[in-house]
Amino acid sequence: AAMRPVLKKHGMLTRDPRMKERKKPGLKRARKAPQYTKR
């Protein structure tokens, strides 16, 4: 466990939770909605 402080310093111990948002029904992608039409 001698490497632990070195790993911690470089941020290798914390998991990055940033992921692609899931696709929602009725939407093209996670946030992109289909193009709006007036009629």
Buried (B, 14 or more C-beta within 10 A) or exposed (E): EEEEEEEEEEEEEEEEEEEEEEEEEEEEEEEEEEEEEEE
